[in-house]
């Protein structure tokens, strides 16, 4: 990563599959106003869309999290605070899979 971005926007969409009780999501990630990532439909409920976005940011080399002694990496919110990145998250629950 050459320089840290100033702004990250994560837009998530979640869909609850009533027939089997599963939740799926998609996510769009914008870095400094530019759309950098669109995820495929992924399994995961609640705030899993944030982890999907974080993984994409890491894989694209946009951010590099610190690793703790126990092998865990710092949370996205902590990384953004440390680097002075403004983090915005939006999520909506949609009624059908096609709305993902």
Secondary structure, DSSP 4 states (H G I P E B T S, - for coil): --S--SEEEEEEEEEEETTTTEEEEEEEEEETTEEEEEPPPEE--TTHHHHHHHHHHHHTTS----B-TTS-B--HHHHHHHHT-EEEEEEEEESSGGG-
